[in-house]
Amino acid sequence: MGDIGEDARSQASMHLPAQTLAEMVDSAVQAIVVHRGRLPLFVNRATLVLTAARSWEEIHERPVGEWMHPEDRGRVMEYIRRRLADPQADVPENYQFRIFRLDGAERWVDCYATTISWPDGDPAIVASLFDITAQKRAEEERSRSETLFARVFAASPEMMALIYADTGLFLDVNPQFAKVFGLSRPQILGQSVFDLGLWAEPTMPLKIRAAIRRHGSIRDREAEGRRADGARFPMRFSVERLEVDHREVLLLIARDVTEEKRRERELKESRDAAELANRTKSAFLANISHELRTPLNAIIGFSEILIQAPFGPLGDSRYQEYAQDIHRSGQHLLAVISDILDISKVEAGKVRLNEEEVDLAESVEQVARLVQPHADEAGLKLIAPTAGKSMPVMADARLIKQILFNLLSNAIKFTPSGGHVEVRSLVDEHGRPAIEVEDSGIGMSREEIAIALRPFEQVDNALTRRHEGTGLGLPLVQAFARAHGGELELISEKGRGTLARVTLPADRLAERAQPRERRRAKGRGHLG
C-alpha cells in the first residue's frame, strides 16, 4: 500500500507543470532550503522571512554554515557532509539547532532533511525548517522553573511533599519532611499516606481531599502529625493542587510548630502571671489605702482640734505650729492615698462613671477658685475666662473636677514664680467639648512626656525635686478622660511651657447626648 501510494504521488507530480510545483514550494509555511553545504541552491519565501532577508540575492551570498550558531555548526555540518557522501548513511533526518538571522537575532529551528537529485545530476539536500523559538523559550523557562523548584524543594526548612491526588501515593518528599517524621525517603516514596499513618487523626487525608475539591487549596491549617516512633507533634500546613505529567498532584507544605506552641504557652503563662501580679498589687494598694485612711482621718481630725483649741490653750505656741504641720502632712498623705486608690481602681477596671449633666465652664470656675490660693502662694497669675459661659456635657462630675484639679496642680507646680496658668473650656473645630490648661512653665521634651504619663514616675529635674508628688496626676487624668471616651494630649517644649488638652466625644455635649441609660452602659467598660 505504501509503495502504490508513492508511485501514485510520483506520477501525479510528473503531470504537474514545473511552475505550479515551484509556486507550491514557494507558498509553503515552512522554510525550504536546497543546498550542498555551501551557498544555497534554492530557498522559498518563508526562508526569507525566517532569516530576515529582503531578497534572494541577499541570502544567496551567505553560505549555509554561516547561518548556524557556532555551538551547533560542527554537528549540523557533519550531518550534511555524511548525507552528501552517502544518501543512505545513518544520519538523523530530524534535529534542532540555532541560526542567526541577518538582523542578528537568534532563532531555534526544527529541521527535517533529506537528499534529492538536483537537475545537474549531483545530490543535494532539501531542508525544511520550522521556527520553534517560542517553544524552546517556553521549555527553557519551564526547565528553569523546575530547577528552581527542585532546589527550593530540597533546601527548604519546611516539610514538603508531592502526593498523587487520586491514589494518595507519595511522588516525592524533601529531606526535611523525612527528618521530621523520622523516616528515610525510600521508606516514604511509593507508599500511601494511609499506610504510613503520618497523621495523628487517621481521617485527615480524606478531609484534606474533600477540602481541596471544595476550595481548590488549603491555607495555614493546624493538625497533629505522628512520627515513626509514634510521638505526636503539632504542625501547621497548606496544600496546593498541581499538575505533573498530566496527573493531579498535591503539594503539601508543613511546619513543625512545637517550639512556637511552647513559646506561646510560656508567653501566656508570663502574661497571666503579670496580670495576676498586677491584680494582686492593685488589690494590695486598695486594701492598704483603706487601712491607712481610718487612722489618718483620726490624725487629721485631732490635729484640727489641737489647732482650734476648743478646750483651752495648748500652752507653748510651738505646739500650735506642730499641730498645723501634722494637719498639712495628714492632708497631703490623704491626697496621696486617694490617688493610689484611684489608680488601683483604674488598673483593676473597677471605676464606673456616674453620669449626669455637668457644666464644664462652671466646673472650671469652681476648681480655679479652689486652687487660687496655691497659685497666689507660688506667685503665679491664674486665668480662668469662663464668666457668663455655659457648656453642659454628660459626664461624671467628680472625675471632671479631678481632671481639672490634677491639671491645674501640675501646671502650678511646674511654673516658676512670675509666670501664668490659664484654664478654659471650649468646643474644638470638630464639635468636641474640651478642657485646656496652658502654662508658661518649664515644659517637657517628648521623652519626658512619655515618662510623665506612666504611673509613679516623675520627670527628673531640679524643679520636680522641690515639690512633693506621686507621679499619678497625669496618668489619672488620662485614665479618667478615656473612661469618658476622650483623650489627653500634651503639647510641650522644654523651657516654653505646656498645653494639656482633654477632649471628650462630640456626643457628650448635652444637646447631642444619648439617653442616660445608654450613656451609662458605654461608660462601664475597662479603663486604661
PADRENVEX-958659 format. One record per residue (C-alpha): residue number from 0; z, x negated, y. Coordinates in steps of 0.05 Angstrom, whole numbers, plus 5000, padded with zeros to 4 digits. Layout:
<recs>
> n; pz; px; py
> NUM; Z; X; Y
...
</recs>
This chain:
<recs>
> n; pz; px; py
> 0; 5000; 5000; 5000
> 1; 5016; 4944; 5047
> 2; 4951; 4907; 5033
> 3; 4909; 4970; 5042
> 4; 4944; 4983; 5108
> 5; 4930; 4912; 5132
> 6; 4856; 4918; 5113
> 7; 4851; 4985; 5149
> 8; 4881; 4956; 5212
> 9; 4835; 4896; 5209
> 10; 4774; 4939; 5201
> 11; 4796; 4984; 5258
> 12; 4807; 4926; 5304
> 13; 4739; 4898; 5287
> 14; 4706; 4961; 5313
> 15; 4746; 4959; 5380
> 16; 4709; 4928; 5438
> 17; 4737; 4860; 5459
> 18; 4750; 4886; 5529
> 19; 4792; 4942; 5500
> 20; 4833; 4894; 5459
> 21; 4844; 4849; 5520
> 22; 4867; 4909; 5561
> 23; 4916; 4930; 5507
> 24; 4946; 4860; 5503
> 25; 4948; 4854; 5579
> 26; 4985; 4920; 5586
> 27; 5039; 4904; 5534
> 28; 5111; 4907; 5559
> 29; 5130; 4841; 5525
> 30; 5104; 4774; 5550
> 31; 5049; 4747; 5504
> 32; 5031; 4673; 5507
> 33; 4979; 4637; 5466
> 34; 4987; 4561; 5465
> 35; 4985; 4497; 5425
> 36; 5049; 4467; 5453
> 37; 5016; 4444; 5517
> 38; 4981; 4485; 5572
> 39; 4977; 4559; 5555
> 40; 4911; 4585; 5530
> 41; 4925; 4658; 5548
> 42; 4981; 4698; 5580
> 43; 4985; 4773; 5596
> 44; 5011; 4806; 5659
> 45; 5082; 4813; 5631
> 46; 5085; 4737; 5625
> 47; 5072; 4731; 5700
> 48; 5129; 4779; 5713
> 49; 5176; 4742; 5665
> 50; 5161; 4673; 5695
> 51; 5156; 4697; 5768
> 52; 5085; 4670; 5772
> 53; 5039; 4701; 5824
> 54; 4974; 4685; 5787
> 55; 4943; 4659; 5722
> 56; 4925; 4594; 5757
> 57; 4998; 4582; 5777
> 58; 5024; 4588; 5706
> 59; 4964; 4555; 5673
> 60; 4981; 4488; 5705
> 61; 5051; 4487; 5674
> 62; 5059; 4463; 5602
> 63; 5099; 4510; 5558
> 64; 5150; 4455; 5544
> 65; 5169; 4454; 5618
> 66; 5186; 4528; 5615
> 67; 5244; 4515; 5568
> 68; 5316; 4497; 5583
> 69; 5328; 4423; 5567
> 70; 5382; 4442; 5516
> 71; 5333; 4487; 5478
> 72; 5268; 4448; 5488
> 73; 5274; 4400; 5430
> 74; 5289; 4454; 5378
> 75; 5233; 4500; 5401
> 76; 5181; 4445; 5408
> 77; 5198; 4422; 5337
> 78; 5184; 4493; 5312
> 79; 5117; 4492; 5349
> 80; 5098; 4423; 5321
> 81; 5113; 4443; 5249
> 82; 5078; 4510; 5254
> 83; 5014; 4479; 5282
> 84; 5015; 4425; 5229
> 85; 5023; 4475; 5173
> 86; 5017; 4550; 5186
> 87; 5055; 4562; 5120
> 88; 5113; 4517; 5139
> 89; 5184; 4544; 5132
> 90; 5195; 4556; 5207
> 91; 5234; 4614; 5236
> 92; 5189; 4669; 5262
> 93; 5243; 4697; 5308
> 94; 5290; 4657; 5352
> 95; 5321; 4656; 5420
> 96; 5320; 4605; 5477
> 97; 5325; 4599; 5552
> 98; 5268; 4590; 5601
> 99; 5265; 4573; 5675
> 100; 5224; 4618; 5720
> 101; 5182; 4588; 5774
> 102; 5234; 4611; 5825
> 103; 5287; 4570; 5788
> 104; 5323; 4630; 5756
> 105; 5345; 4623; 5684
> 106; 5326; 4676; 5632
> 107; 5342; 4686; 5558
> 108; 5283; 4707; 5515
> 109; 5277; 4732; 5444
> 110; 5214; 4700; 5415
> 111; 5171; 4725; 5356
> 112; 5119; 4671; 5339
> 113; 5061; 4668; 5290
> 114; 4999; 4626; 5280
> 115; 4927; 4651; 5292
> 116; 4858; 4621; 5291
> 117; 4833; 4613; 5362
> 118; 4758; 4623; 5377
> 119; 4747; 4548; 5379
> 120; 4766; 4545; 5306
> 121; 4833; 4509; 5314
> 122; 4901; 4543; 5301
> 123; 4942; 4568; 5360
> 124; 5010; 4601; 5366
> 125; 5020; 4672; 5392
> 126; 5090; 4681; 5421
> 127; 5117; 4749; 5441
> 128; 5175; 4741; 5489
> 129; 5227; 4795; 5506
> 130; 5274; 4785; 5565
> 131; 5344; 4792; 5535
> 132; 5383; 4761; 5594
> 133; 5424; 4824; 5606
> 134; 5442; 4830; 5533
> 135; 5461; 4756; 5530
> 136; 5505; 4761; 5591
> 137; 5539; 4822; 5562
> 138; 5551; 4783; 5497
> 139; 5578; 4724; 5535
> 140; 5624; 4768; 5575
> 141; 5647; 4802; 5512
> 142; 5658; 4734; 5479
> 143; 5699; 4710; 5539
> 144; 5740; 4774; 5537
> 145; 5751; 4767; 5462
> 146; 5771; 4694; 5470
> 147; 5818; 4711; 5527
> 148; 5848; 4769; 5487
> 149; 5857; 4724; 5426
> 150; 5893; 4672; 5468
> 151; 5938; 4724; 5501
> 152; 5949; 4757; 5434
> 153; 5971; 4692; 5403
> 154; 6012; 4665; 5460
> 155; 6044; 4729; 5486
> 156; 6121; 4731; 5485
> 157; 6113; 4805; 5470
> 158; 6104; 4831; 5399
> 159; 6031; 4852; 5390
> 160; 5997; 4884; 5330
> 161; 5929; 4915; 5315
> 162; 5933; 4973; 5266
> 163; 5877; 5015; 5237
> 164; 5888; 5086; 5263
> 165; 5862; 5121; 5201
> 166; 5898; 5081; 5146
> 167; 5957; 5050; 5183
> 168; 5939; 4981; 5155
> 169; 5954; 4920; 5197
> 170; 5890; 4887; 5221
> 171; 5927; 4830; 5257
> 172; 5994; 4812; 5287
> 173; 6014; 4756; 5334
> 174; 6066; 4703; 5317
> 175; 6120; 4737; 5359
> 176; 6112; 4801; 5320
> 177; 6122; 4766; 5254
> 178; 6180; 4725; 5281
> 179; 6219; 4785; 5308
> 180; 6212; 4824; 5243
> 181; 6228; 4764; 5200
> 182; 6162; 4764; 5162
> 183; 6101; 4718; 5157
> 184; 6032; 4741; 5179
> 185; 6005; 4740; 5106
> 186; 6063; 4786; 5087
> 187; 6042; 4836; 5141
> 188; 5965; 4834; 5143
> 189; 5933; 4886; 5099
> 190; 5999; 4923; 5089
> 191; 6013; 4992; 5115
> 192; 6063; 5010; 5169
> 193; 6092; 5059; 5119
> 194; 6100; 5007; 5064
> 195; 6133; 4954; 5107
> 196; 6184; 5002; 5138
> 197; 6187; 4966; 5205
> 198; 6214; 5028; 5240
> 199; 6286; 5049; 5232
> 200; 6261; 5121; 5234
> 201; 6211; 5128; 5176
> 202; 6172; 5184; 5210
> 203; 6159; 5143; 5274
> 204; 6087; 5122; 5253
> 205; 6070; 5196; 5245
> 206; 6100; 5212; 5313
> 207; 6060; 5156; 5345
> 208; 5996; 5180; 5313
> 209; 6009; 5252; 5338
> 210; 6025; 5227; 5408
> 211; 5961; 5185; 5410
> 212; 5920; 5246; 5390
> 213; 5952; 5288; 5445
> 214; 5956; 5238; 5502
> 215; 5910; 5181; 5483
> 216; 5964; 5128; 5494
> 217; 6039; 5117; 5494
> 218; 6075; 5082; 5551
> 219; 6143; 5049; 5552
> 220; 6178; 5088; 5497
> 221; 6243; 5067; 5463
> 222; 6256; 5065; 5388
> 223; 6293; 5023; 5336
> 224; 6259; 4971; 5294
> 225; 6282; 4945; 5227
> 226; 6277; 4872; 5208
> 227; 6261; 4846; 5139
> 228; 6336; 4836; 5126
> 229; 6350; 4909; 5143
> 230; 6382; 4895; 5211
> 231; 6363; 4945; 5265
> 232; 6347; 4928; 5337
> 233; 6327; 4967; 5400
> 234; 6255; 4959; 5423
> 235; 6211; 4986; 5478
> 236; 6137; 4995; 5461
> 237; 6069; 5020; 5485
> 238; 6007; 5038; 5445
> 239; 5934; 5038; 5467
> 240; 5872; 5061; 5430
> 241; 5816; 5010; 5420
> 242; 5751; 5007; 5381
> 243; 5739; 4946; 5336
> 244; 5675; 4942; 5294
> 245; 5663; 5017; 5304
> 246; 5733; 5034; 5278
> 247; 5791; 5062; 5317
> 248; 5847; 5012; 5323
> 249; 5916; 5020; 5355
> 250; 5943; 4962; 5397
> 251; 6018; 4962; 5393
> 252; 6055; 4921; 5446
> 253; 6131; 4919; 5437
> 254; 6191; 4881; 5462
> 255; 6260; 4868; 5432
> 256; 6308; 4894; 5485
> 257; 6372; 4875; 5451
> 258; 6391; 4828; 5508
> 259; 6371; 4879; 5561
> 260; 6415; 4931; 5528
> 261; 6472; 4882; 5524
> 262; 6465; 4865; 5598
> 263; 6460; 4939; 5616
> 264; 6523; 4952; 5576
> 265; 6560; 4894; 5609
> 266; 6537; 4917; 5678
> 267; 6560; 4988; 5664
> 268; 6627; 4962; 5639
> 269; 6634; 4918; 5701
> 270; 6615; 4976; 5746
> 271; 6664; 5023; 5711
> 272; 6719; 4970; 5716
> 273; 6704; 4960; 5790
> 274; 6704; 5035; 5802
> 275; 6770; 5042; 5764
> 276; 6799; 4984; 5805
> 277; 6775; 5016; 5869
> 278; 6804; 5084; 5849
> 279; 6869; 5050; 5830
> 280; 6871; 5013; 5896
> 281; 6856; 5077; 5935
> 282; 6910; 5115; 5896
> 283; 6959; 5058; 5908
> 284; 6944; 5056; 5983
> 285; 6950; 5132; 5988
> 286; 7016; 5132; 5950
> 287; 7046; 5074; 5987
> 288; 7024; 5104; 6053
> 289; 7061; 5168; 6036
> 290; 7122; 5129; 6014
> 291; 7123; 5089; 6078
> 292; 7114; 5148; 6124
> 293; 7181; 5180; 6106
> 294; 7227; 5122; 6125
> 295; 7181; 5104; 6183
> 296; 7187; 5173; 6213
> 297; 7262; 5165; 6209
> 298; 7258; 5097; 6243
> 299; 7214; 5125; 6299
> 300; 7259; 5186; 6307
> 301; 7324; 5147; 6311
> 302; 7293; 5097; 6359
> 303; 7274; 5155; 6404
> 304; 7346; 5179; 6402
> 305; 7371; 5109; 6420
> 306; 7321; 5106; 6478
> 307; 7342; 5174; 6505
> 308; 7417; 5161; 6491
> 309; 7436; 5235; 6487
> 310; 7507; 5217; 6462
> 311; 7521; 5167; 6517
> 312; 7500; 5097; 6540
> 313; 7488; 5043; 6488
> 314; 7524; 4991; 6528
> 315; 7485; 4928; 6538
> 316; 7416; 4940; 6568
> 317; 7384; 4897; 6516
> 318; 7398; 4950; 6464
> 319; 7353; 4997; 6503
> 320; 7297; 4944; 6502
> 321; 7306; 4933; 6428
> 322; 7302; 5008; 6415
> 323; 7237; 5011; 6455
> 324; 7209; 4953; 6414
> 325; 7228; 4988; 6350
> 326; 7195; 5052; 6374
> 327; 7130; 5017; 6394
> 328; 7127; 4978; 6330
> 329; 7140; 5040; 6289
> 330; 7086; 5079; 6325
> 331; 7036; 5022; 6313
> 332; 7056; 5017; 6240
> 333; 7048; 5092; 6232
> 334; 6978; 5088; 6262
> 335; 6961; 5033; 6213
> 336; 6987; 5073; 6154
> 337; 6947; 5134; 6177
> 338; 6884; 5092; 6179
> 339; 6897; 5064; 6110
> 340; 6909; 5134; 6083
> 341; 6845; 5159; 6115
> 342; 6803; 5102; 6087
> 343; 6834; 5114; 6018
> 344; 6813; 5186; 6022
> 345; 6743; 5165; 6043
> 346; 6735; 5117; 5985
> 347; 6762; 5168; 5937
> 348; 6716; 5222; 5964
> 349; 6774; 5268; 5979
> 350; 6761; 5281; 6053
> 351; 6736; 5351; 6066
> 352; 6711; 5380; 6131
> 353; 6749; 5436; 6164
> 354; 6691; 5462; 6205
> 355; 6698; 5502; 6269
> 356; 6664; 5506; 6336
> 357; 6682; 5444; 6375
> 358; 6663; 5428; 6446
> 359; 6641; 5355; 6446
> 360; 6647; 5350; 6522
> 361; 6717; 5378; 6521
> 362; 6737; 5331; 6464
> 363; 6710; 5271; 6503
> 364; 6752; 5292; 6563
> 365; 6816; 5302; 6523
> 366; 6811; 5235; 6486
> 367; 6793; 5199; 6551
> 368; 6857; 5226; 6583
> 369; 6896; 5203; 6521
> 370; 6871; 5131; 6525
> 371; 6871; 5126; 6602
> 372; 6939; 5092; 6603
> 373; 6913; 5038; 6555
> 374; 6852; 5027; 6599
> 375; 6896; 5021; 6661
> 376; 6942; 4972; 6626
> 377; 6881; 4930; 6606
> 378; 6854; 4931; 6677
> 379; 6791; 4970; 6659
> 380; 6753; 5026; 6692
> 381; 6746; 5085; 6644
> 382; 6687; 5131; 6660
> 383; 6680; 5200; 6626
> 384; 6628; 5242; 6664
> 385; 6640; 5308; 6629
> 386; 6663; 5353; 6685
> 387; 6632; 5422; 6681
> 388; 6594; 5406; 6617
> 389; 6597; 5442; 6551
> 390; 6567; 5423; 6484
> 391; 6593; 5467; 6426
> 392; 6579; 5440; 6356
> 393; 6601; 5459; 6286
> 394; 6647; 5402; 6264
> 395; 6717; 5381; 6243
> 396; 6756; 5378; 6308
> 397; 6807; 5327; 6282
> 398; 6753; 5279; 6257
> 399; 6713; 5284; 6321
> 400; 6774; 5265; 6362
> 401; 6789; 5209; 6312
> 402; 6718; 5183; 6322
> 403; 6726; 5184; 6397
> 404; 6795; 5153; 6396
> 405; 6773; 5096; 6350
> 406; 6711; 5080; 6390
> 407; 6748; 5081; 6457
> 408; 6806; 5040; 6429
> 409; 6757; 4988; 6403
> 410; 6719; 4985; 6469
> 411; 6784; 4977; 6509
> 412; 6810; 4924; 6461
> 413; 6748; 4880; 6466
> 414; 6732; 4887; 6540
> 415; 6763; 4835; 6587
> 416; 6802; 4857; 6649
> 417; 6757; 4879; 6706
> 418; 6705; 4909; 6660
> 419; 6689; 4982; 6647
> 420; 6683; 5031; 6589
> 421; 6642; 5094; 6592
> 422; 6644; 5152; 6543
> 423; 6595; 5211; 6544
> 424; 6568; 5268; 6502
> 425; 6494; 5285; 6504
> 426; 6434; 5314; 6467
> 427; 6383; 5260; 6449
> 428; 6307; 5264; 6452
> 429; 6306; 5293; 6381
> 430; 6352; 5350; 6399
> 431; 6412; 5319; 6364
> 432; 6483; 5321; 6393
> 433; 6512; 5251; 6403
> 434; 6573; 5214; 6428
> 435; 6564; 5147; 6463
> 436; 6616; 5095; 6482
> 437; 6590; 5037; 6523
> 438; 6630; 4977; 6546
> 439; 6619; 4912; 6584
> 440; 6659; 4873; 6533
> 441; 6648; 4810; 6492
> 442; 6593; 4841; 6448
> 443; 6574; 4823; 6377
> 444; 6518; 4788; 6340
> 445; 6480; 4824; 6284
> 446; 6522; 4787; 6232
> 447; 6587; 4806; 6267
> 448; 6566; 4879; 6269
> 449; 6558; 4877; 6193
> 450; 6628; 4847; 6187
> 451; 6658; 4899; 6234
> 452; 6632; 4956; 6192
> 453; 6666; 4930; 6129
> 454; 6738; 4957; 6116
> 455; 6796; 4910; 6130
> 456; 6750; 4857; 6162
> 457; 6751; 4834; 6234
> 458; 6703; 4793; 6275
> 459; 6734; 4724; 6280
> 460; 6740; 4706; 6354
> 461; 6794; 4687; 6403
> 462; 6798; 4756; 6436
> 463; 6807; 4790; 6369
> 464; 6866; 4746; 6353
> 465; 6902; 4771; 6415
> 466; 6900; 4843; 6392
> 467; 6930; 4880; 6333
> 468; 6887; 4918; 6284
> 469; 6870; 4931; 6212
> 470; 6794; 4928; 6217
> 471; 6789; 5001; 6196
> 472; 6768; 5033; 6263
> 473; 6693; 5027; 6257
> 474; 6689; 5038; 6181
> 475; 6727; 5103; 6191
> 476; 6681; 5124; 6248
> 477; 6621; 5111; 6203
> 478; 6652; 5150; 6145
> 479; 6671; 5209; 6189
> 480; 6602; 5210; 6221
> 481; 6569; 5211; 6152
> 482; 6615; 5266; 6129
> 483; 6582; 5308; 6183
> 484; 6512; 5286; 6161
> 485; 6507; 5238; 6220
> 486; 6506; 5163; 6230
> 487; 6540; 5109; 6271
> 488; 6494; 5060; 6307
> 489; 6519; 4996; 6342
> 490; 6475; 4963; 6394
> 491; 6506; 4898; 6418
> 492; 6493; 4828; 6443
> 493; 6541; 4770; 6449
> 494; 6571; 4769; 6519
> 495; 6534; 4832; 6542
> 496; 6576; 4889; 6515
> 497; 6567; 4941; 6461
> 498; 6538; 5011; 6456
> 499; 6567; 5053; 6399
> 500; 6529; 5117; 6386
> 501; 6549; 5172; 6336
> 502; 6491; 5221; 6325
> 503; 6500; 5287; 6289
> 504; 6445; 5331; 6258
> 505; 6410; 5377; 6307
> 506; 6430; 5439; 6267
> 507; 6503; 5425; 6283
> 508; 6492; 5450; 6354
> 509; 6529; 5516; 6355
> 510; 6468; 5557; 6374
> 511; 6429; 5527; 6315
> 512; 6485; 5521; 6265
> 513; 6480; 5555; 6197
> 514; 6532; 5606; 6174
> 515; 6600; 5573; 6169
> 516; 6607; 5581; 6093
> 517; 6541; 5544; 6082
> 518; 6561; 5490; 6131
> 519; 6627; 5481; 6095
> 520; 6591; 5475; 6029
> 521; 6547; 5419; 6057
> 522; 6609; 5383; 6082
> 523; 6644; 5380; 6015
> 524; 6605; 5320; 5988
> 525; 6628; 5250; 5973
> 526; 6639; 5207; 6035
> 527; 6617; 5136; 6046
</recs>
